[in-house]
Amino acid sequence: MSNFAGSKTAYLAAASASFSTLFKISSSYSTSYTSDQLASYSKETTHSVVKTFGGPLYEPELMNLSEWAKGVDKNLIPMDRTGDPLNYLVKPQLLPELPYSTVDSLEKVVRRSIEMYYEMNTYRGCTKIDDPNFSYVANVDDGSCSAKVTNLPFGGVYQRCGIYGSTYARQDHCADLSHVNPKTGDYSCPPSYSSVLIQSFEKKGITETERVCTSCGFLYLSTCCDNKQNYFTVEYSAYWCAATGPVPPNSGYLFGGYYRPTQDNPLTGSTNCPRTFYPRLILADVTLCLSDDFEQSIHLAVPFGGFFSCVSGNPLAVYMQNVTRNGLSERNDGSTSYPMRCPEGYSQHLATVDSGCSINYCVKTGSMTKANLTPLRRPPFMSKPDAIYNYEEKYIFNPQTLAWMKNEKATHYEELNNITVNTINVTQPEALKGSSAVTKNTVILLFPCLLVAPTLLYVYGY
């Protein structure tokens, strides 16, 4: 490349531009090059090779980079098994413009995101290929190879829901989150089964607008109406029924897998249940497939070994040892006193992550194995943050009555007395200093409001 003997950087820039053109992507460069340099580079290039690691075969004439990336999930390969995690780069030496506290918080967010990604794509099971319990999709060995499996009874699930906050509600926000156990028709477990908490969650930021009208004005002959914002918090708790002692034969449920709106049932390959099984919604969006028809469903079911989460254990992990009869401490829901693992011969599978808490279920090792590899799970792994409401409320102070008026009442007072008042935004404290808005007359304050009522600062004019 004699034409570029005096300009190595221009040569590299032209090569980068040529690479971007090959993949049909747009790029910007801090180093410039002329069109003649790019044309010269392309003319003198006699041979070029594009190597891709993983993904489909790349054909420059038929696809662009986005189209090629769509097929990467179907042919994943390890690029490198060594290296430092990305969060190692988040440190004060590399981010000197940020305070230490901000860098520390950022490092924790990046680290937790990486850990969550690995957790969502971890499949536990037996990894010994010659073992009867070998799991084709497992990428982490959980010690379940050659373990004996005992069928453990499962007494169903139910979910309680409560609404906290304002007493005003036009609709039932628990309608889709409250579920009884079909075995009992209530929020309870069958005889010989114990309720075990899976997890409790909150949904914040639910609002409804209520029109409130009151008498106002001179001799209270007028009517003032205001739109009142009502805020609710919905708390729901999911429970499952575990046998912690002897139970009658065929007294519980058979398990036929589960699915979510974005995740297929491993047993069916789609978002539905096997035939003879019916769906039961639990948590926010997890649908379990259950059946008590043992004659028709036994050949489609997989042995179920319980639930456990980041805060709740699994009593079936000690069921065979009968530990609960020998003084195992147990709380009201029997959750936190049990080990957070699966029984012998069972492997844990991630059902969902809610509010950063992993919810796992246990089935017989190898029973959820499919012919194809499980697709890569990509973020986001959680729902959108609760809504934050940012609006302004207007308050007028009447020096004659020594009372504050709010929103529509304030506007009505303003129009009734035909007055013009100044406005102060309390988010700008410097506006209060020496401001002509603070007078002997009425003062309007605009308060940006979130989920809590604003704190009023009494302003007295001179």
C-alpha positions in Angstrom: 0.0 0.0 0.0 2.5 2.6 -1.2 -0.1 5.3 -1.4 -0.5 5.2 2.4 3.2 5.1 3.3 3.0 8.4 5.0 -0.4 8.1 6.6 -0.9 4.9 8.7 -3.9 6.4 10.5 -5.6 7.2 7.3 -5.0 3.7 6.1 -6.6 2.3 9.3 -9.6 4.6 8.9 -10.1 3.6 5.3 -10.0 -0.1 6.3 -12.5 0.5 9.1 -14.8 2.3 6.6 -14.5 -0.6 4.2 -15.4 -3.1 7.0 -18.5 -1.1 7.9 -19.6 -1.0 4.3 -19.1 -4.8 4.1 -21.6 -5.2 7.0 -23.9 -2.5 5.8 -23.6 -0.4 9.0 -23.0 3.2 9.5 -20.1 4.5 11.6 -18.4 7.7 12.5 -14.6 8.2 12.9 -12.5 10.7 14.7 -9.8 10.2 12.1 -10.6 11.5 8.6 -9.8 10.0 5.2 -10.4 11.2 1.7 -12.6 9.4 -0.9 -9.5 8.9 -3.0 -7.8 7.1 -0.1 -10.8 4.8 0.4 -11.0 4.1 -3.4 -7.3 3.4 -3.5 -7.6 1.0 -0.6 -10.4 -0.9 -2.2 -8.7 -1.0 -5.5 -5.4 -2.4 -4.2 -7.1 -5.0 -1.9 -6.7 -8.3 -3.8 -8.2 -10.6 -1.3 -10.3 -10.4 2.0 -11.7 -12.9 4.4 -14.5 -12.5 6.9 -14.5 -15.0 9.8 -17.4 -15.2 12.1 -17.4 -17.1 15.4 -20.8 -18.6 16.0 -24.0 -17.7 14.3 -25.1 -18.5 10.7 -22.8 -18.5 7.7 -22.3 -14.8 6.8 -22.9 -13.9 3.2 -22.1 -10.3 2.5 -24.2 -10.1 -0.7 -27.4 -11.4 1.0 -27.4 -10.1 4.5 -26.4 -7.2 6.8 -25.1 -7.3 10.3 -28.6 -7.2 11.9 -29.8 -10.1 9.9 -26.8 -12.1 10.8 -27.2 -11.4 14.5 -30.7 -12.8 14.5 -29.2 -16.3 14.0 -26.5 -16.1 16.6 -28.7 -17.8 19.3 -28.9 -20.9 17.2 -25.2 -21.5 17.0 -23.4 -20.3 20.2 -19.8 -21.0 20.9 -17.5 -20.1 23.7 -15.2 -17.2 22.7 -12.9 -17.3 25.7 -13.2 -19.0 29.1 -10.8 -16.6 30.9 -10.9 -12.8 31.6 -12.1 -10.3 34.1 -15.8 -9.5 34.5 -16.9 -6.2 33.1 -17.6 -4.7 36.6 -13.8 -4.9 37.3 -13.5 -1.9 34.9 -15.8 0.2 37.1 -13.4 1.7 39.5 -12.4 5.3 40.6 -9.1 5.2 38.7 -10.9 4.8 35.4 -13.8 7.1 36.3 -12.1 10.0 38.0 -14.9 12.4 37.2 -17.4 10.6 39.3 -17.7 10.6 43.1 -16.5 7.4 44.9 -20.1 6.7 46.1 -21.4 6.9 42.6 -18.7 4.6 41.2 -19.4 2.1 44.0 -23.1 2.1 43.3 -22.5 1.7 39.6 -20.1 -1.2 40.2 -22.8 -3.0 42.2 -25.4 -2.5 39.5 -23.1 -3.8 36.8 -22.1 -6.8 38.9 -25.6 -7.7 39.9 -26.7 -7.5 36.2 -23.9 -9.9 35.2 -24.8 -12.3 38.0 -28.5 -12.1 37.0 -27.6 -12.9 33.4 -25.6 -16.0 34.4 -28.4 -17.1 36.8 -31.0 -16.8 34.1 -28.9 -18.9 31.7 -27.8 -21.6 34.2 -29.4 -25.0 33.8 -28.6 -27.4 36.6 -28.6 -31.2 36.3 -26.5 -34.2 35.7 -23.6 -33.6 33.3 -22.2 -37.1 33.1 -23.1 -38.3 29.6 -23.1 -42.0 30.6 -25.4 -41.6 33.6 -29.1 -42.5 33.5 -30.0 -39.1 34.9 -27.9 -37.2 32.2 -29.5 -33.9 31.2 -28.8 -32.7 27.7 -29.3 -29.0 28.5 -27.5 -28.9 31.9 -24.4 -26.6 32.0 -23.8 -26.9 35.8 -23.6 -30.3 37.6 -25.8 -30.3 40.7 -24.8 -33.7 42.0 -28.0 -35.4 40.9 -26.2 -38.2 38.9 -27.0 -41.7 40.0 -29.5 -40.4 42.6 -32.6 -42.3 43.5 -35.9 -40.6 42.8 -38.9 -40.8 45.1 -42.3 -39.5 44.0 -43.2 -36.6 46.3 -46.8 -35.4 46.8 -47.8 -31.9 45.7 -51.0 -30.4 47.2 -51.5 -27.4 44.9 -51.0 -23.7 45.1 -52.9 -20.6 46.1 -52.2 -16.9 46.3 -53.5 -14.1 48.6 -53.7 -10.5 47.6 -54.4 -7.3 49.6 -54.7 -3.6 48.7 -53.1 -0.9 50.8 -53.3 2.9 50.6 -56.4 4.9 49.7 -59.8 3.4 50.6 -61.2 4.6 47.3 -61.1 2.1 44.5 -63.5 1.7 41.5 -61.9 -1.6 40.4 -60.6 -4.7 42.1 -56.8 -4.6 41.6 -56.5 -8.0 43.2 -58.8 -9.7 40.7 -56.0 -11.2 38.6 -53.6 -11.8 41.6 -55.9 -13.6 44.0 -56.3 -17.4 43.4 -57.7 -20.2 45.6 -56.5 -23.8 45.7 -58.9 -25.9 43.6 -58.4 -28.8 46.0 -60.0 -26.8 48.8 -61.8 -24.0 47.1 -60.1 -21.6 49.6 -56.8 -20.1 50.4 -55.6 -23.2 52.2 -54.1 -26.7 51.7 -55.7 -30.1 51.8 -55.4 -32.2 55.0 -51.9 -33.5 55.7 -50.4 -30.8 53.6 -48.7 -27.6 54.9 -48.7 -24.1 53.4 -45.2 -22.9 52.4 -44.6 -19.3 51.3 -43.0 -19.0 47.9 -42.5 -15.3 48.1 -44.4 -12.0 48.7 -44.3 -9.1 46.3 -45.6 -5.6 45.9 -46.9 -3.6 43.0 -46.7 0.1 43.6 -47.7 3.1 41.7 -51.3 2.1 41.0 -53.5 5.2 40.7 -57.2 6.1 40.3 -58.7 9.6 39.9 -61.6 10.5 42.1 -63.8 13.6 41.5 -64.5 15.3 44.8 -66.9 18.2 45.1 -67.5 20.3 48.2 -69.3 23.5 49.0 -67.2 26.7 48.9 -67.3 30.4 48.3 -69.4 33.0 49.9 -71.7 31.4 52.4 -70.7 28.1 50.8 -73.2 28.7 48.0 -70.8 27.6 45.3 -69.5 24.1 44.5 -65.8 23.5 44.1 -64.6 20.2 42.5 -61.2 18.7 42.5 -59.6 15.7 41.0 -58.1 13.6 43.8 -55.3 11.2 43.0 -55.6 7.9 45.0 -52.5 5.7 45.3 -52.5 2.0 45.9 -50.0 -0.7 46.7 -51.0 -4.2 45.9 -49.3 -6.9 47.9 -49.6 -10.6 46.9 -48.2 -13.7 48.5 -47.9 -17.0 46.8 -48.0 -20.4 48.6 -47.7 -24.0 47.7 -48.8 -27.1 49.6 -46.1 -29.5 50.6 -46.6 -32.9 52.3 -44.6 -32.8 55.6 -46.0 -36.1 56.7 -47.9 -39.2 55.4 -50.7 -38.4 52.9 -53.3 -40.6 51.2 -52.4 -42.1 47.8 -53.2 -39.9 44.8 -54.3 -37.1 47.0 -52.4 -34.3 45.4 -51.6 -33.0 41.9 -49.5 -34.2 39.0 -47.1 -31.6 37.5 -47.1 -31.0 33.8 -44.6 -28.2 33.5 -45.1 -24.4 33.5 -44.9 -21.5 31.0 -44.8 -17.7 30.9 -45.9 -15.2 28.3 -42.3 -15.1 27.0 -41.3 -18.7 27.8 -42.6 -22.0 26.5 -43.5 -25.0 28.5 -40.5 -27.4 28.2 -42.9 -30.4 28.0 -45.0 -29.0 25.1 -42.7 -26.5 23.4 -45.4 -23.9 23.5 -47.3 -21.7 25.9 -49.9 -24.3 26.9 -50.3 -27.4 29.1 -50.3 -31.0 28.1 -53.7 -32.5 27.4 -55.6 -33.5 30.6 -53.7 -30.8 32.5 -55.2 -27.4 33.3 -53.4 -24.0 33.9 -53.2 -22.4 37.3 -51.7 -18.8 37.5 -49.3 -18.1 40.3 -47.0 -15.1 41.1 -47.4 -12.4 38.4 -47.2 -14.3 35.2 -46.2 -18.0 35.9 -48.7 -20.6 34.8 -48.4 -24.0 36.3 -49.9 -27.1 34.6 -51.7 -29.3 37.1 -53.9 -32.4 37.0 -55.5 -34.7 39.6 -56.6 -37.2 36.9 -53.9 -39.8 37.8 -55.2 -42.4 35.4 -55.1 -40.2 32.3 -52.2 -37.8 33.2 -49.6 -40.0 34.9 -47.7 -40.8 31.7 -47.5 -37.1 30.8 -46.4 -35.8 34.2 -42.9 -35.3 35.6 -42.1 -35.9 39.3 -42.3 -32.6 41.2 -40.0 -31.8 44.0 -41.2 -28.5 45.4 -40.4 -24.8 45.2 -37.8 -22.6 46.9 -36.8 -19.0 46.5 -34.2 -16.5 47.7 -36.0 -16.3 51.1 -38.0 -19.5 51.3 -36.8 -23.1 51.7 -38.1 -26.4 50.4 -39.6 -28.8 53.0 -39.5 -31.7 50.5 -35.7 -31.5 50.6 -35.9 -33.2 54.0 -39.2 -35.1 53.5 -37.7 -38.5 53.2 -35.6 -38.0 56.4 -38.7 -37.1 58.3 -36.9 -34.2 59.8 -40.0 -32.2 60.5 -41.0 -34.8 63.1 -37.8 -34.5 65.0 -37.8 -30.9 66.1 -37.1 -28.9 62.9 -38.0 -25.3 63.8 -40.8 -24.1 61.7 -42.4 -20.6 61.3 -46.1 -20.0 60.6 -45.6 -20.6 56.9 -42.9 -23.2 57.4 -40.7 -21.5 54.7 -37.5 -20.1 56.1 -36.6 -23.1 58.3 -36.1 -25.5 55.3 -33.0 -25.8 53.1 -33.0 -23.9 49.9 -32.3 -26.8 47.6 -34.0 -29.8 45.8 -34.6 -33.3 47.2 -32.2 -36.0 46.2 -32.6 -37.0 42.5 -34.2 -33.7 41.6 -32.7 -30.7 39.8 -33.7 -27.0 40.3 -35.0 -24.9 37.4 -35.5 -21.2 37.4 -39.2 -20.3 37.1 -38.9 -16.5 37.2 -37.2 -13.6 38.9 -39.5 -11.1 40.6 -38.1 -8.0 42.3 -34.6 -9.4 42.1 -35.6 -12.7 43.8 -35.1 -16.0 42.0 -38.0 -18.5 42.2 -37.0 -22.1 41.6 -38.9 -25.3 41.2 -37.6 -28.9 41.4 -38.3 -31.8 39.0 -36.7 -35.2 38.5 -33.3 -34.8 37.0 -33.5 -35.1 33.2 -37.3 -35.0 33.0 -37.4 -31.5 31.5 -34.7 -32.3 28.9 -35.6 -31.5 25.3 -34.0 -32.5 22.0 -32.9 -28.9 21.3 -30.8 -26.6 23.5 -32.7 -24.1 25.6 -32.6 -20.6 23.9 -30.4 -17.9 25.4 -32.3 -15.7 27.8 -31.6 -12.1 27.2 -32.3 -9.1 29.5 -34.4 -7.4 30.7 -35.3 -10.0 33.3 -37.6 -7.8 35.4 -40.7 -5.6 34.8 -40.4 -1.9 34.4 -39.9 0.1 37.6 -43.0 1.4 39.4 -44.3 4.6 37.9 -43.2 7.9 39.4 -45.7 10.6 39.2 -44.4 14.1 38.7 -47.1 16.8 38.6 -47.6 20.2 40.1 -50.2 21.2 42.7 -51.1 24.8 43.3 -51.6 26.2 46.8 -52.9 29.7 47.6 -52.6 31.2 51.1 -55.4 33.6 52.0 -54.0 36.1 54.6 -57.6 37.1 55.6 -58.7 33.6 56.6 -55.2 32.3 57.4 -56.0 29.2 55.3 -54.4 27.4 52.4 -56.5 26.5 49.3 -55.5 23.8 46.8 -55.8 23.3 43.1 -59.4 24.0 41.8 -60.3 25.8 45.1 -57.3 28.0 44.7 -58.2 28.7 41.1 -61.8 29.5 42.1 -60.6 31.9 44.8 -58.3 33.5 42.3 -61.1 34.1 39.8 -63.7 35.1 42.4 -61.5 37.9 43.8 -60.2 38.9 40.4 -56.6 39.0 41.6 -53.3 38.5 40.0 -50.7 36.6 42.0 -47.2 35.7 41.4 -45.9 32.1 41.2 -43.0 30.5 43.0 -41.7 27.1 42.2 -40.3 25.6 45.5 -37.9 23.5 43.6 -35.9 26.7 43.1 -35.2 28.0 46.6 -33.3 30.9 45.2 -36.6 32.3 43.8 -37.8 32.9 47.4 -34.8 35.2 48.2 -35.8 38.7 47.6 -38.6 37.7 45.4 -41.5 40.1 44.8 -43.8 37.1 44.8 -43.8 37.0 48.6 -46.2 39.9 49.4 -48.9 40.7 51.8 -51.3 39.3 49.3 -51.9 35.8 48.1 -48.9 33.5 47.3 -49.0 30.6 45.0 -46.7 27.7 45.5 -46.2 24.9 42.9 -45.1 21.7 44.5 -43.8 18.8 42.4 -45.4 15.8 43.9 -44.4 12.1 43.9 -46.1 9.4 45.8 -46.2 11.3 49.1 -48.0 14.5 50.1 -45.9 17.6 49.8 -44.6 19.4 53.0 -45.9 22.9 53.1 -43.6 25.6 54.2 -45.4 28.6 55.7 -44.5 31.7 53.8 -45.3 35.0 55.5 -45.0 38.2 53.6 -43.7 41.5 54.8 
